[in-house]
Amino acid sequence: MKENHTIHKAEELIGIESNFKIYPFTDGTGCPISDIQEPHLHDFYVVHYVSAGRGSCVIDFETYDIIPGSLYFVSPGQLHLWNPEGVVDGFVMVFTDDFLKSPEAPVHSAYELEFFNSVVNSPMFMLSTEQKAELSGVMSNLCREFSARKPGFETVLRSYFHILMVSLQRMFADRLQRTGARSENRIVREFKKLVSTDHSPQLRVQDYAERMNVSVSRLSAVIKEVTCMTPGQIARNELITTAKRMLANSDKNVSEICYELKFEDPSYFGRFFKRETGFTPSVFREHVRGKYQQLA
């Protein structure tokens, strides 16, 4: 079945054994953002840092301004498009989940990070003057170590990368300004990971709670407190997001998408989709493709 948007693979773009690469934000470098003028997806994680420039970008159907001093986080499978107005400076850091996995790593999965795969946080993060000063050293060290590639550079690179991830995690936690928010968000992120990897209209909140070894009441209370949503709403949102990506990115008909998402009846799928989005699947497909074509 034909895919309408390119899916970029880590094995094609990340050419070192450590599953990590840094591109300058410059045309002609092979950067999977600045050199791609069409909506596309990745099977890896991307952090964009913009030091200068303007324009807009679209991540999973939401539009964000390109603003200097900002970071943009794209998770695997998110349909996105970078639409600068003129030259953009900065860098693009791409990595796989495997890059996080080492015995000494403070973070073992991108699902532990609040700025990827998030239920409540925007994929755009504007740094304050103090935060830019805090991160400038480690980001410069990352870029310099990657470029120099001296013996043992992968070990040093991974260390700087972990420092950056932990620093960003602290900044997001500080933004929340909540006692116990970190442990509560761990439960939310674990639930999000479950519903994103195994979503089905037949699965109940109780099914997910049992897999997480928590009670339904505990799961519901934590998710409600952190996100102001119910577990059912998050599960439905994940199902709808997956349906949107499939409608935007493939020529599969609505019935094929319905059955792939484990709905038993295309008519029910159509009603479910319209109830959650305000559009029928066919109208949404036409709308979103027109939006991306206009931006591209």
C-alpha positions in Angstrom: 0.0 0.0 0.0 1.4 3.4 -1.0 2.5 5.8 1.7 2.0 9.4 0.8 4.8 10.8 3.1 8.3 9.5 3.4 9.2 7.5 6.5 12.9 8.1 7.3 14.7 5.2 8.9 17.5 5.5 11.5 19.5 2.9 9.6 19.6 5.2 6.6 20.3 8.5 8.3 22.2 7.8 11.5 25.5 6.5 10.2 27.5 5.7 13.4 27.3 2.7 15.6 26.0 4.7 18.6 22.6 5.5 16.9 23.2 9.2 17.3 24.0 12.1 14.9 24.0 15.9 14.8 23.3 17.9 11.7 23.8 21.6 11.3 20.6 23.4 10.4 21.9 24.1 6.9 20.7 23.2 3.4 22.7 20.6 1.6 24.0 18.8 4.7 21.6 15.8 4.5 19.8 17.1 7.6 16.4 15.2 7.8 14.7 18.6 8.5 16.3 21.4 6.5 16.8 19.3 3.4 13.3 17.8 3.3 10.5 20.1 2.1 7.6 17.8 2.5 5.6 16.3 5.4 7.4 13.2 6.7 7.9 10.8 9.6 10.9 9.3 11.4 11.4 6.0 13.2 13.8 7.8 15.6 13.7 10.8 18.0 14.7 14.3 16.9 15.6 17.4 19.0 15.8 20.7 17.0 17.5 23.7 18.5 16.9 27.0 16.8 19.4 29.8 17.5 18.2 32.1 14.7 15.5 32.3 12.1 11.7 32.3 11.8 8.8 30.5 10.2 6.6 27.6 11.4 6.6 23.9 11.8 3.8 21.4 12.1 4.0 18.4 14.5 1.1 16.0 14.5 -1.3 18.5 12.9 -0.5 21.3 15.3 1.3 24.4 14.1 4.2 26.0 16.1 6.2 29.2 15.4 9.9 28.9 14.8 11.4 31.1 17.5 15.1 31.6 18.3 16.2 30.0 21.6 13.6 27.2 21.3 13.7 23.5 21.3 11.4 21.2 19.3 10.9 17.6 20.1 9.6 15.0 17.5 8.8 11.4 18.5 8.8 8.4 16.2 5.7 8.3 14.0 4.8 11.9 14.3 3.9 13.5 10.9 5.7 16.8 10.7 6.8 19.5 8.3 9.5 22.3 8.8 8.5 25.5 7.0 11.2 28.2 7.6 11.1 31.7 6.2 14.7 32.1 5.1 17.7 30.7 6.8 17.4 28.9 10.2 20.5 28.4 12.3 21.1 25.9 15.1 21.3 22.1 15.0 19.3 18.9 14.6 20.1 16.0 17.0 18.7 12.6 16.0 18.9 9.4 18.1 17.3 6.1 18.7 16.0 4.7 21.9 18.9 2.3 21.9 21.3 5.3 22.4 19.7 5.8 25.9 20.3 2.2 26.9 23.5 1.7 28.8 24.2 0.4 32.3 25.2 3.8 33.6 22.5 5.8 31.9 20.2 8.0 34.1 17.5 7.6 31.5 16.7 4.2 29.9 13.9 5.1 27.6 12.6 8.2 25.8 9.3 7.4 27.5 10.8 8.5 30.8 11.3 12.0 29.3 8.5 14.4 29.6 9.2 16.2 26.3 8.8 13.1 24.1 5.5 11.2 23.7 3.9 13.6 26.1 0.2 13.8 27.1 0.4 17.2 28.7 3.5 19.0 27.4 3.9 20.8 24.1 6.7 19.5 21.8 8.0 23.1 21.7 10.0 24.5 24.6 11.1 28.1 24.8 14.3 28.5 26.9 14.6 31.4 29.2 17.9 33.4 29.2 19.1 31.5 32.3 18.2 28.2 30.7 20.0 29.0 27.5 23.1 29.9 29.5 22.8 26.6 31.4 22.5 24.5 28.3 24.8 26.3 26.0 27.9 24.7 27.4 26.7 21.1 27.1 25.2 21.7 23.7 28.5 23.2 22.4 30.4 20.2 23.9 28.0 17.8 22.2 28.5 19.4 18.8 32.3 19.7 19.2 32.8 16.1 20.4 30.6 14.8 17.6 32.6 16.8 15.0 36.1 16.0 16.3 35.4 12.3 16.8 38.6 11.7 18.8 39.2 8.2 20.2 36.5 7.3 22.7 34.2 10.0 21.4 31.1 7.9 21.6 31.5 7.4 25.4 32.0 11.2 25.9 29.2 12.0 23.5 26.8 9.8 25.4 27.8 11.4 28.7 27.1 14.9 27.4 23.8 13.7 25.8 22.7 12.3 29.2 23.5 15.5 30.9 21.4 17.4 28.3 18.5 15.0 28.8 18.6 15.2 32.6 18.9 19.0 32.4 15.9 19.3 30.1 13.9 16.9 32.4 14.6 19.1 35.4 13.5 22.2 33.4 10.2 20.5 32.6 9.8 19.4 36.2 10.4 22.9 37.4 7.8 24.2 35.0 5.2 21.9 36.5 6.0 23.2 40.0 4.2 20.4 41.7 5.2 18.2 44.7 5.5 14.7 43.5 4.9 15.5 39.9 7.8 13.4 38.7 6.5 10.1 40.1 3.0 10.9 39.0 4.1 11.7 35.5 6.0 8.4 35.4 2.6 6.6 35.8 1.1 8.8 33.1 3.9 8.2 30.7 3.8 4.4 31.3 0.1 4.5 30.6 0.7 6.6 27.4 3.4 4.1 26.3 0.9 1.2 26.8 -1.9 2.8 24.9 0.3 3.9 22.1 1.8 0.5 21.5 -1.4 -1.5 22.1 -4.5 0.5 21.5 -7.8 -1.1 20.7 -11.4 0.0 21.2 -11.9 -3.4 22.9 -9.3 -2.7 25.7 -10.6 -1.3 29.0 -8.9 0.9 31.5 -8.9 -2.1 33.8 -6.9 -4.1 31.3 -4.2 -1.4 31.2 -4.2 -1.0 35.0 -3.7 -4.7 35.5 -0.7 -4.6 33.2 0.8 -1.7 35.2 0.0 -3.4 38.5 -2.0 -0.5 39.8 -5.6 -0.2 40.8 -8.1 1.5 38.4 -8.8 4.0 41.1 -5.1 4.9 41.5 -4.5 5.1 37.8 -7.6 7.3 37.3 -6.8 9.6 40.2 -3.1 10.2 39.1 -4.0 10.7 35.4 -6.9 13.1 36.4 -4.7 15.1 38.7 -1.8 15.5 36.3 -3.6 15.8 33.0 -7.2 16.8 33.9 -8.2 13.9 31.7 -9.5 10.4 32.3 -7.5 7.3 31.2 -10.3 6.6 28.8 -9.9 10.0 27.2 -6.1 9.5 26.8 -6.7 6.0 25.2 -9.2 7.5 22.8 -6.9 10.4 21.9 -4.1 7.9 21.1 -6.4 5.9 19.0 -7.6 9.0 17.1 -4.0 10.3 16.6 -3.0 6.9 15.1 -6.1 7.1 12.8 -5.2 10.6 11.8 -1.7 9.6 10.9 -2.9 6.7 8.8 -5.5 8.9 7.0 -2.9 11.6 6.3 -0.1 9.2 5.4 -1.5 6.3 3.3 -3.9 5.5 0.6 -5.7 2.9 2.6 -9.4 3.3 2.5 -11.4 4.0 5.6 -12.5 0.4 6.0 -8.9 -0.9 5.9 -7.9 1.6 8.5 -10.9 0.7 10.6 -9.9 -3.0 10.7 -6.2 -2.3 11.2 -7.2 -0.3 14.3 -9.2 -3.3 15.5 -12.7 -1.7 15.1 -15.2 -4.3 14.1 -17.5 -2.0 12.1 -16.5 0.8 9.6 -19.7 2.6 10.4 -19.0 2.7 14.1 -15.4 3.8 13.4 -16.8 6.7 11.3 -19.1 7.7 14.1 -16.4 7.4 16.7 -13.9 9.5 14.6 -16.5 12.2 13.9 -17.5 12.4 17.6 -13.9 12.8 18.7 -12.7 15.2 15.9 -15.8 16.8 14.4 -14.9 15.4 10.9 -15.7 12.2 9.1 -12.5 10.3 8.3 -12.8 11.2 4.6 -13.3 14.9 5.2 -10.4 14.9 7.7 -8.1 13.2 5.1 -9.0 15.9 2.5 -8.5 18.7 5.0 -5.2 17.7 6.4 -3.6 16.8 3.1 -4.7 20.2 1.8 -3.1 21.9 4.8 0.2 20.1 4.4 0.3 20.8 0.6 -0.3 24.5 1.2 2.5 24.7 3.7 4.9 22.6 1.6 
